[in-house]
Amino acid sequence: MQYSVGVEYALHCLVYLIPNEAKIGIKDLAFFQGIPETYLSKVFTKLAKAGIITSVPGVNGGFKLARTPDEISFWDVIEAVEGKKPIFQCQNIKDKGYLYRNRDCSDCTASTSFCSINLVMLEAEEAMQNFLRTKKLSWLEEELDRVLPSETRRDVRAFFTKEPID
């Protein structure tokens, strides 16, 4: 299982939108991250479609959070960027095994036709999703305040508000 780097860029960019009442443009976000604007635009299109961000048109436009940081979870961002497909995609290979190849399953009940492997994988995926739902952008903001030097946090905010950096 691997999420695309778009998830990481999305989370970083979203945290930059938290303290700023001013909108931030794709150009500034892409420059700050060192990535092409076109790539970040694709990520932001997905975030907007999911209702995580909203576009503000005009000369001083850009993007802003569509919901509060307490209402946006890591899972919301992952699902917006990656889509809703399951990590494990059961192919029912048990049905192709020797014992089942020529079997008439017209009388099989639902309780005998499940795949234990798929059930375990689905349960694990649900546990991971539930954990990621507990991590909100507000938590990330607090964590960054805790682990990063205050000068770094101040300089990042200054970059996006166009204030001089000391």
C-alpha positions as CSV (number, residue, x, y, z in Angstrom):
1,M,0.0,0.0,0.0
2,Q,1.3,3.4,-0.9
3,Y,-0.3,6.8,-1.1
4,S,0.9,9.2,-3.8
5,V,3.0,12.2,-2.9
6,G,-0.1,14.3,-3.7
7,V,-1.4,13.4,-0.3
8,E,1.7,14.7,1.4
9,Y,1.6,17.9,-0.7
10,A,-2.1,18.4,0.0
11,L,-1.6,18.1,3.8
12,H,1.3,20.5,3.8
13,C,-0.6,23.0,1.7
14,L,-3.8,22.7,3.8
15,V,-1.9,23.4,6.9
16,Y,-0.6,26.7,5.3
17,L,-4.2,27.7,4.8
18,I,-5.1,27.4,8.5
19,P,-3.8,30.6,10.0
20,N,-4.3,32.8,7.0
21,E,-7.5,34.8,6.6
22,A,-6.0,35.9,3.3
23,K,-6.4,33.5,0.4
24,I,-3.3,31.7,-0.9
25,G,-2.8,31.2,-4.6
26,I,-1.6,28.0,-6.3
27,K,1.5,29.9,-7.7
28,D,2.7,30.7,-4.2
29,L,1.9,27.3,-2.7
30,A,3.7,25.5,-5.7
31,F,6.7,27.8,-5.4
32,F,7.0,27.3,-1.7
33,Q,6.8,23.5,-2.1
34,G,9.1,23.4,-5.1
35,I,6.6,21.6,-7.4
36,P,4.9,22.5,-10.7
37,E,1.8,24.6,-10.5
38,T,0.0,22.2,-12.9
39,Y,0.6,19.2,-10.5
40,L,-0.6,21.1,-7.5
41,S,-3.6,22.4,-9.5
42,K,-4.7,18.8,-10.1
43,V,-4.4,18.0,-6.4
44,F,-6.4,21.2,-5.5
45,T,-9.1,20.3,-8.0
46,K,-9.7,17.1,-6.1
47,L,-9.7,18.9,-2.8
48,A,-12.2,21.4,-4.0
49,K,-14.4,18.7,-5.5
50,A,-14.4,17.0,-2.0
51,G,-15.4,20.2,-0.3
52,I,-12.1,20.6,1.6
53,I,-11.1,23.9,0.0
54,T,-12.9,26.5,-1.9
55,S,-11.6,28.8,-4.7
56,V,-11.9,32.6,-4.2
57,P,-11.8,34.4,-7.6
58,G,-10.4,37.8,-8.2
59,V,-7.1,39.7,-7.9
60,N,-6.7,38.9,-4.3
61,G,-8.2,35.4,-4.7
62,G,-6.7,32.0,-4.2
63,F,-7.8,29.1,-2.0
64,K,-9.1,28.8,1.5
65,L,-10.3,26.0,3.7
66,A,-14.0,25.3,3.1
67,R,-14.4,23.9,6.6
68,T,-12.7,24.4,9.9
69,P,-9.5,22.5,10.6
70,D,-11.4,20.5,13.2
71,E,-13.7,19.2,10.5
72,I,-11.0,18.0,8.1
73,S,-9.3,14.7,8.8
74,F,-6.3,13.1,7.2
75,W,-8.7,10.5,5.9
76,D,-10.8,13.2,4.2
77,V,-7.6,14.4,2.4
78,I,-6.5,10.9,1.4
79,E,-9.9,10.0,0.1
80,A,-10.1,13.2,-1.9
81,V,-6.7,12.8,-3.5
82,E,-6.6,9.0,-3.9
83,G,-10.2,8.2,-4.5
84,K,-12.5,5.7,-2.8
85,K,-11.0,2.4,-4.0
86,P,-10.1,-0.2,-1.4
87,I,-6.5,-1.0,-0.7
88,F,-7.0,-4.7,-1.0
89,Q,-9.1,-5.9,-3.9
90,C,-10.2,-9.5,-3.4
91,Q,-10.1,-11.5,-6.6
92,N,-11.9,-14.5,-5.1
93,I,-9.1,-16.7,-6.2
94,K,-10.4,-19.4,-3.8
95,D,-13.2,-20.0,-6.3
96,K,-10.6,-20.9,-8.9
97,G,-8.9,-23.5,-6.7
98,Y,-9.0,-27.2,-7.4
99,L,-11.8,-27.9,-4.9
100,Y,-14.2,-25.3,-6.4
101,R,-13.4,-25.5,-10.2
102,N,-16.2,-27.9,-11.2
103,R,-18.5,-27.4,-8.2
104,D,-22.1,-26.3,-8.6
105,C,-22.5,-23.6,-6.0
106,S,-26.2,-22.9,-6.7
107,D,-27.0,-24.2,-3.2
108,C,-24.1,-22.5,-1.4
109,T,-25.2,-20.1,1.4
110,A,-23.7,-16.7,1.8
111,S,-22.0,-17.8,5.1
112,T,-19.9,-20.4,3.2
113,S,-18.9,-18.2,0.3
114,F,-17.0,-15.5,2.2
115,C,-13.2,-15.2,2.0
116,S,-11.5,-15.0,5.4
117,I,-8.5,-13.2,3.9
118,N,-10.7,-10.5,2.4
119,L,-12.5,-10.0,5.7
120,V,-9.2,-9.6,7.6
121,M,-7.9,-7.1,5.0
122,L,-11.1,-5.1,5.1
123,E,-11.0,-5.0,8.9
124,A,-7.4,-3.8,8.9
125,E,-8.2,-1.1,6.3
126,E,-11.2,0.1,8.4
127,A,-9.0,0.3,11.5
128,M,-6.5,2.4,9.6
129,Q,-9.2,4.7,8.2
130,N,-10.7,5.2,11.6
131,F,-7.3,6.2,13.0
132,L,-6.7,8.6,10.2
133,R,-10.2,10.1,10.8
134,T,-9.1,11.0,14.3
135,K,-6.2,13.1,13.0
136,K,-7.5,16.5,12.0
137,L,-5.8,19.5,10.4
138,S,-6.1,21.2,13.8
139,W,-4.1,18.4,15.4
140,L,-1.4,18.8,12.7
141,E,-1.3,22.6,13.3
142,E,-0.8,22.0,17.0
143,E,1.8,19.3,16.4
144,L,3.8,21.6,14.1
145,D,3.7,24.3,16.7
146,R,5.1,21.8,19.2
147,V,7.9,20.3,17.1
148,L,9.1,23.2,14.8
149,P,11.0,26.2,15.9
150,S,8.7,29.2,16.4
151,E,10.9,31.2,13.9
152,T,10.2,28.6,11.2
153,R,6.5,28.8,11.8
154,R,6.6,32.6,11.8
155,D,8.7,32.7,8.5
156,V,6.2,30.3,6.8
157,R,3.3,32.5,7.7
158,A,5.2,35.6,6.7
159,F,5.9,34.1,3.3
160,F,2.3,33.6,2.5
161,T,1.1,36.9,3.9
162,K,3.9,38.7,2.0
163,E,5.3,40.1,5.2
164,P,9.1,40.7,5.3
165,I,11.0,37.8,6.8
166,D,13.5,39.0,9.5
